[in-house]
């Protein structure tokens, strides 16, 4: 139906273009005639309005068949859909979906896998592999007892989609571990040699032992399907199988979604890629012995295991190199951090020493300034007091005798109105000049009467302090 509509639409477009060109030509010819005969144009403008209406109606009636022709494909499409709908319903009734149809129906896929596994088990029971047991007869081998030991079926009882999901997510905790290999077998029930192949090849003791051992060790997963099922037909189309029976060994891997989606339209396998390791089909299988198939499979499995081991070794080597580099980088960072820490500590010590040195220098400078200020202050006080009275002055004079801490005595005369502060100023200057004495902080006291003079007594005159007209004052080193 879509093809019919697509075929008709270009013809309709061409017809429309021809009609449009005809109308445009006609209008252009009318314009030319109007330009050549202006008098006719002026005469036509004076025609009654009913003539214009008749012309419009005639042009609309001429375009109606064209419009009907343009809508003809859509009308035919609707008619065809209405006519085909009962036919589609009838075909769905006559050819109903079979038991194993439906690619995305996991229930039917699992049922088909179980049916195939049941077929293989039945053939294994028919073949009955026999193992001779001579232990019951003393090991002489004359009367050998036959003991039946039926091998298990290596094929899984799940659909293709479920099997592939289990292969890809085999070990989610260790994504570096490789997935098991997948052995595919496609069975054609209508093929004359299919049952014979199962009996003589798939049920061969060596092949069954190889498949069962590798299945138990999670090295190989076996999946079989009939081509009459959805999974079997799907695999047949995917592997491009042309003859049966068919057997293949593939490696299943995860692939990027962008790459797989461009090559596979199935949502289930959008993140799966397969690598073909071994392919056997039709006459290739019949021309060799069953033991040879076992050898081929064992060789392919061993070769793949070797490649996996080499790849794992390279990966481990890369990881080890990366770990060593990380350790070296960590050691380097730790050494660098230690050096930086030592440098910071050294700088901090130097900064502390610098601050201490500056503080000491500032302290010394302040002490020098303080000492200079103390001496200058003492000089100023002595100068303001008028100095020592003359020897001939008898009135208003107080004679002082100072006993220094080293036992030396100093005599000096002061005015009776001088204060105790003048005595301190005199002693400050005298002790500064006196060699062998470094007294900065000293006290004054008398024995008769016993009295000490502190800084609070500096403003007392000598008379008020009881030091006039004469007194013996002892000087004590307060820092001693």
C-alpha positions as CSV (number, residue, x, y, z in Angstrom):
1,X,0.0,0.0,0.0
2,X,2.8,2.4,0.8
3,X,4.5,1.6,-2.4
4,X,1.4,2.4,-4.4
5,X,1.0,5.7,-2.7
6,X,4.6,6.6,-3.3
7,X,4.3,5.7,-7.0
8,X,1.2,7.8,-7.5
9,X,2.4,10.9,-5.8
10,X,5.1,11.8,-8.3
11,X,2.5,11.5,-11.2
12,X,0.1,13.7,-9.2
13,X,2.9,16.2,-8.6
14,X,3.8,16.3,-12.2
15,X,0.2,16.8,-13.2
16,X,-0.1,19.6,-10.7
17,X,3.1,21.2,-12.1
18,X,1.8,21.0,-15.6
19,X,-1.6,22.4,-14.6
20,X,0.1,25.2,-12.7
21,X,2.4,26.0,-15.6
22,X,-0.7,26.1,-17.9
23,X,-2.5,28.5,-15.7
24,X,0.6,30.7,-15.4
25,X,1.0,30.7,-19.2
26,X,-2.6,31.6,-19.6
27,X,-2.3,34.4,-17.1
28,X,0.9,35.7,-18.8
29,X,-0.8,35.6,-22.2
30,X,-3.7,37.6,-20.8
31,X,-1.3,40.2,-19.4
32,X,0.4,40.5,-22.8
33,X,-2.9,41.0,-24.5
34,X,-3.8,43.6,-21.9
35,X,-0.6,45.4,-22.5
36,X,-1.0,45.4,-26.3
37,X,-4.7,46.5,-26.2
38,X,-5.1,49.1,-23.4
39,X,-8.4,50.2,-24.9
40,X,-9.8,46.7,-24.5
41,X,-8.6,46.7,-20.8
42,X,-10.4,49.8,-20.1
43,X,-13.5,48.5,-21.8
44,X,-13.3,45.2,-19.7
45,X,-13.2,47.3,-16.5
46,X,-16.5,48.7,-17.4
47,X,-18.2,45.2,-17.7
48,X,-20.8,44.3,-15.1
49,X,-19.9,42.4,-11.9
50,X,-21.8,39.4,-12.9
51,X,-19.3,38.7,-15.7
52,X,-16.5,38.4,-13.1
53,X,-18.5,36.1,-10.9
54,X,-19.2,33.8,-13.9
55,X,-15.5,33.7,-14.7
56,X,-14.6,32.7,-11.2
57,X,-17.2,29.9,-11.1
58,X,-15.9,28.6,-14.4
59,X,-12.3,28.5,-13.2
60,X,-13.3,26.7,-9.9
61,X,-15.2,24.1,-11.8
62,X,-12.2,23.5,-14.1
63,X,-9.9,22.9,-11.0
64,X,-12.2,20.4,-9.2
65,X,-11.1,17.3,-11.2
66,X,-7.5,18.2,-10.5
67,X,-8.1,18.3,-6.8
68,X,-10.0,15.0,-6.9
69,X,-7.0,13.5,-8.8
70,X,-4.6,14.7,-6.1
71,X,-6.6,13.0,-3.3
72,X,-7.0,9.7,-5.2
73,X,-3.8,8.0,-3.7
74,X,-5.0,8.7,-0.2
75,X,-8.4,7.3,-1.0
76,X,-6.9,4.1,-2.5
77,X,-4.7,3.6,0.5
78,X,-7.6,3.7,2.9
79,X,-9.6,1.3,0.7
80,X,-6.7,-1.2,0.5
81,X,-6.3,-1.1,4.3
82,X,-10.0,-1.8,4.8
83,X,-9.9,-4.7,2.3
84,X,-6.6,-6.3,3.7
85,X,-7.6,-6.1,7.4
86,X,-10.0,-9.2,7.3
87,X,-7.3,-11.1,5.4
88,X,-4.7,-10.5,8.1
89,X,-7.1,-11.6,10.9
90,X,-7.9,-14.8,8.9
91,X,-4.1,-15.5,8.5
92,X,-3.6,-15.1,12.2
93,X,-6.3,-17.7,12.9
94,X,-5.1,-20.2,10.2
95,X,-1.4,-19.8,11.1
96,X,-1.5,-19.3,14.9
97,X,1.8,-18.9,16.8
98,X,3.4,-22.3,17.6
99,X,4.5,-23.5,21.0
100,X,8.1,-22.3,20.6
101,X,7.6,-19.1,18.7
102,X,8.5,-15.7,20.1
103,X,12.1,-14.5,20.3
104,X,11.4,-12.3,23.3
105,X,9.2,-14.8,25.1
106,X,11.5,-16.3,27.8
107,X,8.9,-18.8,28.9
108,X,8.7,-20.4,25.4
109,X,12.5,-20.2,25.0
110,X,13.0,-22.1,28.3
111,X,10.4,-24.7,27.3
112,X,12.1,-25.2,24.0
113,X,15.5,-25.6,25.7
114,X,14.0,-28.2,28.1
115,X,12.5,-30.2,25.2
116,X,15.9,-30.3,23.5
117,X,17.7,-31.3,26.7
118,X,15.1,-34.1,27.2
119,X,15.8,-35.3,23.7
120,X,19.6,-35.5,24.4
121,X,19.0,-37.2,27.7
122,X,16.8,-39.8,26.0
123,X,19.5,-40.5,23.5
124,X,22.1,-40.8,26.2
125,X,19.9,-43.4,28.0
126,X,19.6,-45.3,24.7
127,X,23.3,-45.3,24.0
128,X,24.0,-46.3,27.7
129,X,27.8,-45.8,28.0
130,X,29.2,-48.9,29.8
131,X,32.2,-48.9,32.3
132,X,33.7,-52.3,33.1
133,X,34.1,-53.1,36.8
134,X,36.5,-55.9,37.4
135,X,36.9,-55.3,41.1
136,X,34.0,-57.6,42.0
137,X,35.7,-60.7,40.5
138,X,39.1,-60.3,42.1
139,X,40.5,-58.5,39.0
140,X,40.9,-61.5,36.8
141,X,38.6,-60.1,34.1
142,X,36.9,-63.4,33.2
143,X,33.5,-62.5,34.7
144,X,33.3,-58.8,34.1
145,X,30.3,-57.1,35.7
146,X,28.8,-54.3,33.6
147,X,27.9,-51.3,35.7
148,X,25.8,-48.6,34.0
149,X,26.8,-45.0,34.8
150,X,24.7,-42.5,32.9
151,X,26.5,-39.2,32.3
152,X,24.6,-36.0,32.8
153,X,23.5,-33.8,29.9
154,X,25.9,-30.8,29.5
155,X,23.3,-28.6,27.8
156,X,21.5,-25.9,29.8
157,X,17.7,-25.9,30.2
158,X,17.3,-22.1,29.6
159,X,16.7,-20.0,26.6
160,X,19.3,-18.2,24.6
161,X,18.6,-14.8,26.0
162,X,18.8,-16.0,29.6
163,X,22.0,-18.0,28.9
164,X,23.7,-15.0,27.3
165,X,22.8,-12.8,30.3
166,X,24.2,-15.4,32.7
167,X,27.4,-15.6,30.7
168,X,27.9,-11.8,30.6
169,X,27.1,-11.4,34.2
170,X,28.9,-14.5,35.3
171,X,30.9,-12.8,38.0
172,X,29.8,-9.2,38.6
173,X,32.1,-8.9,41.7
174,X,35.2,-9.5,39.5
175,X,34.7,-7.9,36.1
176,X,38.3,-8.7,35.1
177,X,37.5,-12.5,35.1
178,X,36.7,-13.8,31.6
179,X,33.4,-15.3,30.8
180,X,33.0,-19.0,30.0
181,X,33.0,-20.2,26.4
182,X,29.7,-21.0,24.7
183,X,29.2,-24.2,22.7
184,X,26.3,-23.8,20.3
185,X,24.5,-26.8,18.7
186,X,21.7,-26.4,16.2
187,X,19.5,-29.4,15.6
188,X,17.3,-30.0,12.6
189,X,14.6,-32.6,13.4
190,X,13.8,-33.1,9.7
191,X,17.4,-33.8,8.8
192,X,18.0,-37.5,8.1
193,X,21.3,-37.6,10.0
194,X,20.3,-35.5,13.0
195,X,19.4,-38.4,15.3
196,X,22.5,-40.4,14.2
197,X,24.7,-37.5,15.0
198,X,23.3,-37.2,18.5
199,X,23.8,-41.0,19.1
200,X,27.3,-41.3,17.6
201,X,28.8,-37.9,18.4
202,X,27.1,-35.9,21.1
203,X,26.6,-39.0,23.2
204,X,30.2,-40.2,22.7
205,X,31.7,-40.9,26.2
206,X,34.8,-38.8,25.5
207,X,32.9,-35.8,24.2
208,X,30.3,-36.0,27.1
209,X,33.2,-36.2,29.6
210,X,34.9,-33.2,28.1
211,X,31.8,-31.1,28.0
212,X,30.6,-32.1,31.5
213,X,34.1,-31.5,33.1
214,X,34.4,-28.1,31.5
215,X,30.8,-27.2,32.4
216,X,31.5,-28.1,36.1
217,X,34.6,-26.0,36.0
218,X,32.7,-23.1,34.5
219,X,34.9,-23.1,31.4
220,X,32.2,-23.9,28.8
221,X,28.4,-23.5,28.7
222,X,26.5,-25.7,26.2
223,X,23.4,-24.4,24.5
224,X,21.4,-26.4,22.1
225,X,18.2,-25.6,20.2
226,X,16.0,-26.9,17.4
227,X,15.8,-24.8,14.3
228,X,12.0,-25.1,14.6
229,X,12.1,-22.9,17.7
230,X,12.6,-19.1,17.8
231,X,16.0,-19.3,19.4
232,X,17.2,-21.9,16.9
233,X,16.0,-19.9,13.9
234,X,17.5,-16.8,15.4
235,X,20.9,-18.5,15.9
236,X,20.7,-19.9,12.4
237,X,20.2,-16.5,10.9
238,X,22.9,-15.0,13.1
239,X,25.5,-17.6,12.3
240,X,24.4,-17.9,8.6
241,X,23.9,-21.6,8.9
242,X,23.1,-23.3,5.6
243,X,23.4,-27.0,6.5
244,X,22.8,-29.1,9.6
245,X,23.8,-30.3,12.1
246,X,25.8,-27.3,13.2
247,X,28.2,-26.9,16.1
248,X,30.3,-23.8,17.0
249,X,32.4,-22.7,19.9
250,X,32.3,-18.9,20.6
251,X,33.8,-16.5,23.1
252,X,31.2,-14.1,24.6
253,X,32.4,-10.7,25.6
254,X,30.8,-7.4,26.6
255,X,31.1,-4.7,24.0
256,X,30.4,-0.9,23.9
257,X,26.7,-0.2,23.3
258,X,27.5,2.3,20.6
259,X,29.4,-0.3,18.5
260,X,27.1,-3.2,19.1
261,X,23.9,-1.3,18.6
262,X,25.0,-0.4,15.1
263,X,25.5,-4.1,14.1
264,X,22.7,-5.7,16.2
265,X,19.2,-4.6,16.5
266,X,18.2,-7.0,19.3
267,X,17.9,-5.2,22.6
268,X,19.0,-8.3,24.5
269,X,22.4,-8.5,22.8
270,X,23.1,-4.8,22.4
271,X,26.0,-5.1,24.8
272,X,27.3,-8.5,23.7
273,X,29.9,-9.5,21.1
274,X,30.9,-13.0,20.0
275,X,34.2,-14.3,18.7
276,X,34.1,-17.5,16.7
277,X,36.7,-20.0,17.8
278,X,35.5,-23.2,16.1
279,X,32.8,-24.0,13.5
280,X,31.8,-27.4,12.3
281,X,28.7,-28.2,10.2
282,X,27.2,-30.7,7.8
283,X,29.8,-32.9,6.0
284,X,32.6,-31.7,8.2
285,X,31.1,-33.5,11.1
286,X,30.3,-36.7,9.3
287,X,33.8,-37.2,7.7
288,X,35.6,-37.2,11.0
289,X,35.5,-39.5,14.0
290,X,33.8,-38.5,17.3
291,X,37.1,-38.5,19.1
292,X,38.4,-36.0,16.5
293,X,35.6,-33.6,17.4
294,X,36.7,-34.0,21.1
295,X,40.3,-33.2,20.0
296,X,39.2,-30.1,18.1
297,X,37.1,-28.8,21.0
298,X,39.9,-29.6,23.5
299,X,42.4,-27.8,21.3
300,X,40.2,-24.7,20.9
301,X,39.5,-24.6,24.6
302,X,43.2,-25.0,25.5
303,X,44.3,-22.4,22.9
304,X,41.7,-20.0,24.3
305,X,42.8,-20.7,27.8
306,X,46.4,-20.0,26.8
307,X,45.4,-16.7,25.3
308,X,43.4,-15.8,28.4
309,X,46.3,-16.8,30.6
310,X,48.7,-14.6,28.6
311,X,46.2,-11.7,28.6
312,X,45.7,-12.2,32.4
313,X,49.5,-12.2,32.9
314,X,49.9,-9.0,30.9
315,X,47.0,-7.4,32.9
316,X,48.5,-8.5,36.2
317,X,51.9,-7.2,35.0
318,X,50.3,-3.8,34.1
319,X,48.6,-3.8,37.5
320,X,51.8,-4.6,39.2
321,X,53.7,-1.9,37.3
322,X,50.9,0.5,38.1
323,X,51.0,-0.5,41.8
324,X,54.8,0.0,41.9
325,X,54.5,3.4,40.2
326,X,51.8,4.4,42.7
327,X,54.0,3.2,45.6
328,X,57.0,5.1,44.2
329,X,54.8,8.2,43.7
330,X,53.5,7.8,47.2
331,X,57.1,7.4,48.6
332,X,58.2,10.4,46.7
333,X,55.2,12.4,47.9
334,X,55.9,11.3,51.5
335,X,59.6,12.3,51.1
336,X,58.7,15.6,49.5
337,X,56.2,16.2,52.3
338,X,58.8,15.4,55.0
339,X,61.3,17.7,53.3
340,X,58.7,20.4,53.2
341,X,57.9,19.8,56.9
342,X,61.5,20.0,57.8
343,X,61.9,23.2,55.8
344,X,58.9,24.6,57.5
345,X,60.2,23.7,60.9
346,X,63.6,25.1,60.1
347,X,62.0,28.3,58.9
348,X,59.9,28.4,62.0
349,X,62.9,28.0,64.2
350,X,64.7,30.7,62.3
351,X,61.7,32.9,62.6
352,X,61.5,32.3,66.4
353,X,65.2,33.0,66.8
354,X,64.8,36.1,64.8
355,X,61.8,37.2,66.9
356,X,63.7,36.4,70.1
357,X,66.8,38.3,68.9
358,X,64.6,41.3,68.0
359,X,62.8,41.1,71.3
360,X,66.2,40.9,73.1
361,X,67.5,43.8,71.1
362,X,64.3,45.8,71.8
363,X,64.6,44.9,75.5
364,X,68.2,46.0,75.7
365,X,67.4,49.2,73.8
366,X,64.5,49.9,76.2
367,X,66.8,49.3,79.2
368,X,69.4,51.6,77.7
369,X,66.7,54.2,77.1
370,X,65.3,53.7,80.5
371,X,68.8,53.9,82.1
372,X,69.6,57.0,80.2
373,X,66.2,58.5,81.1
374,X,66.9,57.6,84.8
375,X,70.3,59.3,84.7
376,X,69.0,62.3,82.9
377,X,66.2,62.6,85.4
378,X,68.6,62.4,88.3
379,X,70.8,65.1,86.8
380,X,67.8,67.3,86.3
381,X,66.7,66.8,89.9
382,X,70.1,67.7,91.2
383,X,70.3,70.7,89.0
384,X,66.9,71.9,90.1
385,X,67.9,71.4,93.8
386,X,70.8,74.0,93.4
387,X,73.6,71.5,93.9
388,X,75.7,71.1,97.1
389,X,75.6,74.0,99.6
390,X,78.8,75.9,100.2
391,X,81.1,74.9,103.1
392,X,80.6,78.2,104.9
393,X,76.8,77.9,104.9
394,X,75.6,76.9,108.4
395,X,71.9,77.4,108.4
396,X,69.5,75.2,106.5
397,X,72.1,72.6,105.7
398,X,71.9,68.9,106.4
399,X,75.0,66.7,106.5
400,X,74.4,63.2,105.1
401,X,76.7,60.1,105.4
402,X,75.8,57.3,103.1
403,X,77.0,53.8,103.9
404,X,77.2,51.8,100.6
405,X,76.6,48.0,100.3
406,X,80.4,47.5,99.9
407,X,81.0,49.3,103.2
408,X,82.3,52.5,101.6
409,X,81.0,55.7,103.1
410,X,80.1,58.8,101.2
411,X,79.6,62.3,102.8
412,X,77.6,65.1,101.2
413,X,75.7,68.2,102.3
414,X,72.2,69.0,101.2
415,X,69.7,71.7,101.9
416,X,67.3,71.0,104.6
417,X,64.5,71.7,102.2
418,X,65.7,69.2,99.7
419,X,63.5,66.1,99.3
420,X,64.3,62.5,99.7
421,X,64.1,62.3,95.9
422,X,67.3,64.6,95.7
423,X,69.1,62.0,97.9
424,X,68.1,59.2,95.4
425,X,69.2,61.4,92.4
426,X,72.6,61.9,94.1
427,X,73.1,58.2,94.9
428,X,72.0,57.3,91.3
429,X,74.7,59.4,89.7
430,X,77.3,58.5,92.4
431,X,76.7,54.7,92.0
432,X,76.9,55.1,88.2
433,X,80.4,56.5,88.5
434,X,81.5,54.2,91.3
435,X,83.5,51.3,89.9
436,X,82.7,47.8,91.1
437,X,79.1,48.6,91.9
438,X,76.1,48.0,89.6
439,X,73.2,48.9,91.7
440,X,70.1,50.0,89.8
441,X,67.4,49.5,92.4
442,X,68.3,50.5,95.9
443,X,66.6,51.4,99.2
444,X,67.3,54.0,102.0
445,X,67.0,53.5,105.7
446,X,68.3,54.8,109.0
447,X,69.2,53.1,112.3
448,X,68.5,55.8,114.9
449,X,65.6,56.1,114.6
450,X,65.0,52.9,112.5
451,X,63.2,53.9,109.4
452,X,63.0,52.9,105.7
453,X,62.3,55.3,102.9
454,X,60.3,54.1,99.9
455,X,59.3,55.8,96.7
456,X,56.2,57.1,98.5
457,X,58.5,59.2,100.7
458,X,60.3,60.9,97.8
459,X,58.4,64.2,98.2
460,X,59.3,64.6,101.9
461,X,61.9,67.2,102.8
462,X,64.9,66.2,104.8
463,X,63.5,68.0,107.8
464,X,60.1,66.3,107.5
465,X,61.9,63.0,107.1
466,X,64.0,63.6,110.3
467,X,67.3,63.7,108.3
468,X,68.3,67.2,109.2
469,X,70.6,68.6,110.4
470,X,72.6,65.4,110.0
471,X,72.0,61.7,109.5
472,X,73.6,58.4,108.6
473,X,71.7,56.7,105.7
474,X,72.4,53.1,104.7
475,X,72.0,52.1,101.1
476,X,70.6,48.6,100.4
477,X,70.8,46.8,97.1
478,X,67.2,45.6,96.5
479,X,68.2,43.3,93.6
480,X,70.8,41.4,95.6
